[in-house]
Amino acid sequence: MSPHASGQRALPENPPDPLPIDVVDNHVHLDITREGDEPFDVADAIKAARAVGVTRLVQVGCDLDGIRFTMDAIEAHDELVGGIALHPNEVPRLAAAGQLEEAYAEVERCAAHERIRVIGETGLDYFRTGAEGVPVQQDGFRWHIDLAKRLGKALQIHDRDAHGDVLRILDEEGAPEHTVLHCFSGDLAMARECVERGYLLSFAGTVTFKNARDLRDALTAVPLDQLLVETDAPYLAPAPHRGATNASFLVPVTVRAMAAVLNLDVPTLCRAVSENSERVYGPWGAERVGQSA
C-alpha cells in the first residue's frame, strides 16, 4: 500500500487497448477508496479489467477490515485470489493498542483458506514508522515470514526505505519458496541481489514515471521468469494518468512500458507474467474465462 497520490482523483475515462494475452494484476486493493473518490463496485472493476485482458487479480487486505473484505471477495468472485497480512505500519499501531496478538490470530485463521494464496503485504516501512516502532515492525515481518512458510503460501513484501533490513531479515529467517517484492522500488544493485536470491520482482505504474530511470534500469536486470506486474490500485496510476485513481484496467499501460524497456514484444512479456503468476499463486479456478490463446 502506498501513500495517497495528489492531483487528479477520478478514474481515467478511456481504457487502454486490450493485451494480446491475458495477465494478472499481482497486487490490488479493491477495498480501499482514495479520499475524494466515489466508491466503485468490485464487479465493475473486475469487468473493466477483464475487458482489456487482465482476467485475474490478487486482492490484498492489509488491516483487519481489509482482511475481512478480502475473505468475502474471494468467495464472491472467481477472478480473485487473496493476500492477507498486517501492513508494516499497522503492526506498531496494534501493538501500542494491546491488540497485536489477537490480530495475528485472525490473520492465521483466515490464511488457512484455500483461496488465500499470499501472506502479504508484510515487510518494513521506515518512511511512516519512527524509530520507536522499528523493533515491533521487524518482529511482525518475521512472524509473517514464518506463517507463509508454515502454510506453504507465497510472501509479498512491502519495502519502503528499508532495503538492507528487508534482505537481512529474509536471509536470517529463510525466505519462503515464492517471495515477491511488491511494487519494487529498489535500484539496479538491489534488483540484482533479489534476483540472485530467487525472489520475484513486481513492477507497478511507478516504472512509467519520467523520474524513474533507476527503476527502469533495475527492470533490465530481472529475468523473465522472475517478473510480475501490478497496480497497487487505487494508487500509483501509470503515466500518462499519474495522479489519477488507479485500477486494474490500467495494467496494459504498465505492461507495454515494461516491454519497451526490455526490448520485448508485448505477447512474450504477457505470457511470462501469466505463467509466473500461476506458478507462484496457483490456478484461479475452473470458472476463469477470457483466457487468450
C-alpha positions in Angstrom: 0.0 0.0 0.0 1.4 3.4 -1.0 0.6 6.9 0.2 -2.3 8.8 -1.4 -1.4 10.4 -4.6 -2.2 14.1 -5.3 -3.7 15.8 -8.3 -6.4 14.0 -10.3 -8.9 11.9 -8.4 -11.2 10.2 -10.9 -10.6 7.0 -12.9 -9.3 7.7 -16.4 -12.2 7.6 -18.8 -10.7 5.7 -21.8 -9.4 2.2 -21.3 -6.1 1.1 -23.0 -6.1 -1.3 -25.9 -6.5 -4.9 -24.7 -3.5 -7.0 -24.2 -2.9 -9.9 -26.7 -2.5 -12.5 -23.9 -4.3 -12.2 -20.6 -2.3 -11.3 -17.5 -2.6 -11.0 -13.7 -2.7 -7.9 -11.6 -0.4 -9.2 -8.9 -1.5 -6.7 -6.2 -4.7 -4.6 -5.9 -6.7 -3.1 -3.0 -10.3 -3.3 -4.1 -11.3 -2.4 -0.5 -9.6 1.0 -0.5 -11.1 4.2 -1.8 -8.9 7.3 -2.0 -10.1 10.3 -0.2 -12.3 12.4 -2.5 -13.2 9.4 -4.7 -16.6 7.8 -5.1 -16.5 4.0 -4.2 -16.8 1.8 -7.2 -18.4 -1.6 -7.4 -16.0 -4.6 -7.2 -17.8 -6.5 -10.0 -17.5 -3.4 -12.3 -13.8 -3.1 -11.5 -13.2 -6.8 -12.4 -15.3 -6.4 -15.6 -13.3 -3.4 -16.8 -10.1 -5.3 -16.1 -11.2 -8.4 -18.0 -12.2 -6.3 -21.0 -8.5 -5.3 -21.5 -7.0 -8.7 -20.8 -6.4 -8.5 -17.0 -8.5 -11.6 -16.1 -7.0 -12.5 -12.7 -6.3 -10.3 -9.7 -4.6 -10.7 -6.3 -6.8 -8.8 -3.9 -4.7 -7.7 -0.9 -6.1 -6.9 2.6 -3.6 -5.4 5.0 -5.6 -4.5 8.0 -8.4 -6.3 9.8 -11.2 -4.6 7.9 -9.3 -5.3 4.6 -8.8 -8.9 5.5 -12.5 -9.4 6.2 -13.3 -7.7 2.9 -10.8 -10.0 1.1 -12.3 -13.1 2.6 -15.8 -12.1 1.3 -14.4 -11.0 -2.1 -12.6 -14.2 -2.9 -15.8 -16.2 -2.2 -17.8 -14.0 -4.5 -15.5 -13.6 -7.5 -13.6 -16.3 -9.3 -11.3 -13.8 -10.8 -9.8 -13.1 -7.4 -7.4 -14.9 -5.1 -6.4 -13.2 -1.8 -3.4 -11.9 0.0 -3.7 -11.0 3.7 -1.3 -9.6 6.4 -0.9 -6.8 8.8 0.8 -4.0 7.0 4.1 -2.9 8.4 2.6 0.4 9.7 -0.4 -1.5 11.1 1.8 -3.7 13.4 3.1 -0.9 15.6 -0.3 0.6 15.9 -1.9 -2.6 17.0 0.9 -3.3 19.4 0.5 0.1 21.1 -3.2 -0.7 21.5 -2.5 -4.1 23.0 -4.3 -5.8 20.1 -1.5 -7.4 18.1 -1.7 -11.0 19.3 -5.4 -11.0 18.7 -4.9 -9.6 15.2 -2.2 -12.2 14.5 -4.6 -15.0 15.5 -7.2 -13.7 13.0 -4.6 -13.5 10.2 -3.6 -17.0 10.8 -7.1 -18.3 10.9 -8.1 -16.6 7.6 -4.8 -17.5 5.9 -5.7 -21.2 6.0 -8.4 -20.6 3.4 -7.6 -22.3 0.1 -8.1 -19.2 -2.0 -5.8 -17.1 0.2 -2.6 -17.7 -1.7 -0.4 -14.9 -0.3 0.8 -13.7 3.1 1.3 -10.0 2.5 1.8 -7.3 2.2 4.3 -7.5 5.0 7.7 -6.1 5.4 9.2 -2.9 6.6 8.3 0.8 6.2 10.7 3.3 7.7 9.0 6.2 6.0 5.9 6.3 8.1 7.0 4.4 11.2 9.5 6.1 13.5 12.5 4.5 15.2 10.4 3.6 18.2 8.2 1.3 16.1 11.0 -0.5 14.2 11.6 -3.4 16.6 8.0 -4.5 16.7 7.7 -3.9 12.9 10.7 -6.2 12.3 9.2 -8.8 14.7 6.0 -8.6 12.7 7.8 -9.2 9.5 9.5 -12.3 11.0 6.1 -13.5 12.1 4.6 -13.3 8.7 7.6 -15.0 7.1 7.2 -17.9 9.4 3.4 -18.1 8.7 4.0 -18.1 4.9 6.5 -21.0 5.3 4.3 -23.0 7.7 1.3 -22.7 5.3 3.2 -23.0 2.1 1.9 -19.6 0.8 3.7 -17.0 -1.3 5.1 -14.0 0.5 4.5 -10.4 -0.7 6.8 -7.8 0.7 6.3 -4.1 1.2 9.7 -2.4 1.4 9.9 1.4 1.9 13.3 3.0 2.8 14.3 -0.4 4.3 16.1 -2.3 1.5 19.0 -3.5 3.6 17.0 -4.7 6.6 14.4 -6.4 4.3 17.1 -8.5 2.7 18.9 -9.2 6.0 15.7 -10.4 7.8 14.8 -12.6 4.8 18.3 -14.1 4.9 18.1 -14.6 8.7 14.7 -16.2 8.7 15.0 -18.0 5.3 12.6 -16.8 2.6 9.6 -18.9 1.5 9.9 -20.7 -1.8 7.9 -17.9 -3.5 8.9 -14.4 -2.3 7.7 -11.3 -4.2 8.9 -7.8 -3.8 5.7 -5.9 -4.3 5.8 -2.5 -6.0 9.6 -2.9 -6.4 11.3 0.4 -5.5 15.0 -0.5 -5.4 17.8 0.3 -7.8 19.9 -1.9 -10.1 22.1 -3.2 -7.3 19.1 -4.1 -5.2 17.4 -5.9 -8.1 20.5 -8.0 -8.8 20.6 -9.0 -5.1 16.9 -10.0 -5.2 17.3 -11.9 -8.5 20.3 -13.8 -7.1 18.2 -14.9 -4.1 15.5 -16.2 -6.4 12.9 -13.6 -5.5 10.3 -12.3 -7.9 10.0 -8.5 -8.6 6.7 -7.0 -9.2 6.6 -3.6 -11.0 3.8 -1.0 -10.7 2.9 2.2 -12.5 5.9 3.9 -11.0 8.1 2.3 -13.7 6.4 4.6 -16.2 7.2 7.8 -14.3 9.6 10.2 -16.0 11.8 10.4 -12.9 12.1 6.6 -12.5 15.3 6.0 -14.5 16.8 3.9 -11.7 13.7 1.7 -11.6 13.8 1.1 -15.3 17.5 0.2 -15.0 16.5 -2.2 -12.3 13.9 -3.8 -14.5 16.5 -4.7 -17.1 18.3 -6.9 -14.5 15.3 -9.2 -13.9 15.0 -12.4 -15.9 11.6 -13.0 -17.5 10.8 -15.9 -15.1 11.1 -13.5 -12.1 8.9 -10.7 -13.4 5.4 -9.7 -12.3 3.2 -6.7 -12.8 0.7 -4.9 -10.6 -1.3 -1.8 -10.0 -1.2 -1.3 -6.2 -4.6 0.3 -7.0 -6.1 2.7 -6.2 -2.6 4.2 -6.0 0.3 4.7 -8.5 -1.6 5.1 -11.8 0.9 4.8 -14.7 1.8 7.7 -16.9 0.1 9.5 -18.6 -2.5 9.0 -15.9 -0.2 9.8 -13.0 -2.2 11.3 -10.1 -5.5 9.8 -11.2 -7.1 6.9 -9.4 -5.5 3.6 -10.5 -7.4 0.5 -11.3 -6.6 -3.0 -12.7 -7.8 -2.0 -16.2 -4.6 0.2 -16.5 -2.3 -2.8 -16.2 -1.8 -2.8 -20.0 -0.2 0.6 -19.9 2.5 -0.6 -17.5 3.0 -3.9 -19.4 3.6 -2.1 -22.6 6.0 0.3 -20.9 7.9 -2.6 -19.4 8.1 -4.4 -22.7 9.6 -1.3 -24.3 12.3 -1.0 -21.6 13.1 -4.7 -22.0 13.0 -4.5 -25.9 10.5 -7.4 -25.8 7.3 -7.9 -27.8 4.2 -7.5 -25.7 2.9 -11.1 -26.1 6.2 -12.5 -24.8 6.0 -10.4 -21.7 2.3 -11.1 -21.2 2.9 -14.9 -21.4 5.8 -14.7 -18.9 3.7 -12.6 -16.4 0.8 -15.0 -16.7 2.9 -18.2 -16.3 4.9 -16.7 -13.4 1.7 -15.7 -11.6 0.2 -19.1 -11.8 3.5 -20.7 -10.8 3.6 -18.6 -7.6 -0.1 -18.4 -6.7 -1.6 -21.5 -8.3 -4.6 -21.6 -10.6 -7.6 -19.2 -10.2 -10.1 -22.0 -10.7 -12.4 -23.6 -13.2 -14.6 -20.5 -13.7 -11.8 -18.4 -15.1 -12.8 -17.3 -18.6 -11.5 -15.0 -21.3 -8.0 -16.6 -21.4 -6.5 -15.6 -24.7 -4.6 -18.1 -26.9 
